[in-house]
Amino acid sequence: MADNQQDQERTEDPTQKRLDDAHEKGDVVKSQEVSTWFILAGGTLVLAAFSGTMGGQLQTSMRGLIANSGAIVVDGRALMRLAERLGFEVVIAMAIPLLVLVLAAAAGNMVQHRLVWSYEPLKPKLSKISPVAGLKRLFSKQALANFLKGLAKLAVIGGVMTALLLPQRHRLDTLVGADPSVILPLTQSLATNVLLTVVAILAFVAAADYLFQYRQWYEKQKMSLQDIKEEFKQTEGNPAIKAKVRQLRQNRMKKRMMASVPNASVVITNPTHYAVALQYERGMNAPVCVAKGVDVLARRIKEVAGEHDIPIVENPPLARALHASVDIDQEIPQEHYQAVAEVIGYVMRLRRAVSR
């Protein structure tokens, strides 16, 4: 009941991270029909292309063995050497066909998904030995699909074999007393025709099964809105925590700015909204912004400046321009040199006049 409710809540398409995590756990699209088709196609290729060469090599070896059977020594080590030589000749004759079958089996998996190395499927799980879970798998949609698919394959392949072999029944009857040299080519021809037809039919079965398996797998990977929120928290961080960290950084920056205001040479303000504190000493390339702010923070900057007798100059256009274009601990932009120089010059003249 809970599983059905959870499945109904999974209405959102899976994210790329969800799909990557599933792949790392070994949960990938897997159609056994595709793997079977590749192996069967590889076997058909072996039969059509390599059976003559393979049979000829084995025939030569067996012919020599039978022809000289009376002269073959089979005592002690001689028997072992004979077995090794025959085994080596069999391996040489079947090496390429076996390689083709191995490559076909590997290709059957690689066309479905990229390579995956995961020990997750090997971990012991209670669901694998649970009778209840076993009954659910036995009567699941997947099990029904496999049953119907098996019946369909049996009917189709049986019908194909009947259609191909029934017209040849008279020729097959005559093979009982025929020479082996006639039996093998005819058998190979009939087997190749049957396999080629079966491979062609199973190609459609494999394609349909892969689409079905992909759909089932994709539906299983779907996410609920809560899953997406949790994933976002894991990848991007908890928004509440990020906001708290941002607030702490802003508080530290404000404290550092307030501590730097007493070192400023002048504070340029818009009377009600903006305040920019600049520091300039002889030898500096350009004035440096040590503090800036708007509204409440601007008023606090002006209060600290007033407490430490820092000159406050009202210049609304310049205050707004500096606030928008310069960051803390950075030199003012070159386009503001002249305007700021006039303000600092004014401040210096004012200080000299006061000192007199």
N, C-alpha and C positions, 0 to 999 in steps of 0.2 A: 504494500500500500504506500509506504514511504517512498519506495523506489519510483513508483508510477508518478507520485506527486512531484518528486525531484525532476523526473524526465520532462514533465509538463512545464516546469519552470525554466528549462533550458531552451530558450527561444532565440538566443543570439548566436551568430556565427562565431566559430572559435578564432581567437587571435593567433598571430604567427607564433607567439611564445607558447601558447597552448599546444599547437601542432608540433613545435620543436621539442617540447617536454615529452610529449607522447612518443616521438621518435626515439629520444634518448632512453626511454623506458622499454623500448622494444615493441611498443604498441603501434603497429603500422598496418597499412592495407595489405592483406594477404589473401589471394585467391588460389586455392589449390588447383583449380582447373587450368589456370595459366601455367603453373609449374608443370602440371601433367602434360599440357599441350606441347611445351618446349621439349620435354623429355621424349614424348612420342614422335615429335617432328625430327628430333635428333636421331632416334632409332630408325625412322624411315630413311633418313639421309644415309645412315650407316649401311642399312640393308641395300639401298639402291646404288651407292657409290663404292662401298668397300667390301661388300660380301664376296664378290668374285675374287678380289686380291687376297682377302683374308682366308677364304676357303681354299684357294690355290696353294698358299703357303702351308696351311695345315695339312692339305692333301699330300703335298710333297713330303712333308715330315713323316706322316703316318704311312705313306707308301713305302718309304725306305725302311721304316721300322718293321713293317709287316713282311716285306720282301726278304729282309735279313734277320728275321726273328730267330732262326735256328742257330745263327752264328753269334748272336749277341750274348756277351758274358754278363750274368746278373748276380755274381757272387760278391759279397762284401762291398767294397768301395765302388766297384763297377756299376752296381745298381743305383747308387747315389748319384754318380756322374751321369748316368742315363736319365734319371729323373730330372736333374738340374738342366741338362741340355734340352729335354722336351719342354720343361717349364719355361726356359728362356725363349724357345722358338714360339711357344704359345703367346707369351707376353709381347714379343716383337710383332706377331701377326695381329694382335688385338690392341696394340698401343694406341694407334690413331683412332679407331672406333671408340675406345674407352674415353679418350681425350675429348672427342666430340660430344659424348654423352655427359661428361662432367661439365663442359662448357655450356651445354644446353640447360643443365640443371641450374647452374649459376645464373645464366641469363634469365631463366624463368623467375628468379627472385629480383634481379637487378632492374628489370623493366618495370617492376611494380613499385619499388621504393629504393632510395639510395642506401648504401651500405650502412648497417647498424651493428654496433657492438654493445650489448647490454646484458647484464646478469640479472636484471629485474625479473624476467620470466622464469628463472631458475629458483627464485626465492620461494621457500615453502609458504603456502597460504592455506588457511583452513577452508576457504571456499572450494579448493580443488578436491578436498576429500569429504566435503559436506554432502550428505544425501539430498538435502533440500536444494542446494545449489545444483547438484547433478540432475535432479528432476526438472529444475527450471531450464537447464541447458537442453535436456532431452526433449522437452515440449516447447522449445522456444521457436521464434520465427526463423532463426538460422537453421535449426534442425529440420523444420518443415521444408525450407527451401532446398536443403541438401537432399532430403528424401525425394522430393519431386524432380530435382535435377538428376538424381541417379536413375529414376524410372525413365525419364526422358532420354537420357543417354543410352540406356539399355535398349529401349525401343528403337531409337534411331540407328544405333550401331548394328543391332540385330537385323533390322530391315535392310541396311546397306549390305551387310555380309550375305544375306539371303539373295538379294538382287544380283550381286556379283558372282556368287558361287553356284547358284542354282542352274544357270545356263551352262556351267562347266561340269555338271555332275557326270556326264557321260565320259568326259576326258579323265575325270578323277577316278572313275571305276577302272579304267584301263591301266592306271598307274600301279595297280597291285602286282602285276607281273612284269612291269617295265624295267628297263635297265636304270641303275642309279644315275647314270649320266643324263638321262632324260628327265628323271624325277626332279632333280635339283633345279634346273633352269625354269621348269614349269612352276614349281613351288615358289621360287623366288619371284617370278612374274606375277603370280596370283597374289602373294603376300604384299608385294609392293603396291599393286593396284588397290587392294583393300585398305592398306595403311594410308595411302595418299588420299583416298576418299574420306576415311575416318578423320584424318588430320584437317582436311578442308571443312568438314562439318563441325568438328570440335573447336575450330577457330571462332565460330560464332558463339558457341557455348561458353568458351573461355572469356570472350569479350563481354558477353552479357553478365557472366558471373563476376567479372572484375568490377563492372559498373555497380552491380548490386552490393558487392563487398565494400566498395568505396563509399557508397551511400550510407550503408550501415555504420561504417567506421566514422564518417563525417558527422552523422547524427549523434554518435556517442561522444564526440569531442565538443559538441555544442555547449554553450555556457549560459548560466543565468546572469542577471544583472549584478547579483551579489558576487558571483565569481569574477566578473570583469572588474568590479570595484576592488576586490581583494588583490587581483593581479596588478592593478594600477598602483595600489599601495606598496606592493612588493618591488615593482620595477621603478616607479617614480618617487616612492617615499610617501609616508602618511601626510596628507595635506595639513592636518593639524600640527604635526611635528614640524613640518617645513615652515608653517606660518610662525610658530614659536621661535624657531631658529632665526628666521628673518627679523622678528621683533627684537630678539636679543642683540643681533648684529646692529640694528638701527639704534638701540639704546647705547651700545658701546661707542658707536660712531658719534652720537650726540654728546656723550660725556667727553669724548676726545676733542670734539669741536669746541665745547664750552671751555675746556682747559686751554685751548689754543687762542681763544678770543683775546685774553689779556696781552698776548704777544703781537696782536694786529697793529698795523699802522693807521688804518682807517676802516670805518664801517660805512658802506654805501647802501642807502635804503630807499625804498619806496615807502613813504610814511606809514602805510597801513598794512602792507602785505609782504614785501621782500626785504631781506637784509643779507649783504655779502661782506664778510670781513676779509681784508687784504693785508698782507704783510710785505713790507719792502724795506730792504737795508742796502747800504752802499755795497757794490760788488755783485749784486744779484742781477741776472739777465732781465728779469721781469718780475713784477709783483706776483705773489702766490696767494691763492685762495685758501684760507685756514678754516673758514666756517661759512655756511650759508643756510638759509631756511626761509620758510614762508609762514605767515600767520603767527601761530603760537611760538614756533621755534624762532621766527624773526624777532618777535618781541623779547624773547629770552636773550637772544644775541645782543640786542640793543641795551637790555638791562645790565648784562655783564660788562658791556663796553662802557656804559655810564659809570658803573662801580669802579672801573679801573682808568677812568679819564681817557678813554679812547675816543678820538674825534668821530662824530657821526655826521655824514654829509648826505643830504637828501638829493638824489638824482634818479627819479623813477625810471626813465628809459635805460640808463646805464645799469641800474640795479637789476631790472628784468633781463637785460641782455646778458649780463655776467652770470646770473643764476641759471640761465638756460644753456650757457656755452662752456662753463668751466666746472670741473669737479674739485673735490677737496684735495689739497696738497698738489694741485697742478698750477702751472703758470697761466696767466690770462692769455687769451688768443691775441695774435698780433693786431687784429683789426681794432682792438680796444686800447692799444697802447696810448694813443694820444689823449683819449678821454680820461683814462685813469691817471696819466701823467699830470694832466691839469688839476685833477682832484688832489693828488698827493702833493703837487707843488703848492696848491692852495693851503693844504694842511701844514706844510713846512713853513710857509710864510706866516701863517697864523701862530704857530708855535714860537717863531722867532719874535713876532710882535709881542706875544704874551711875556716871553722871557725878558724883554727889555723893560 
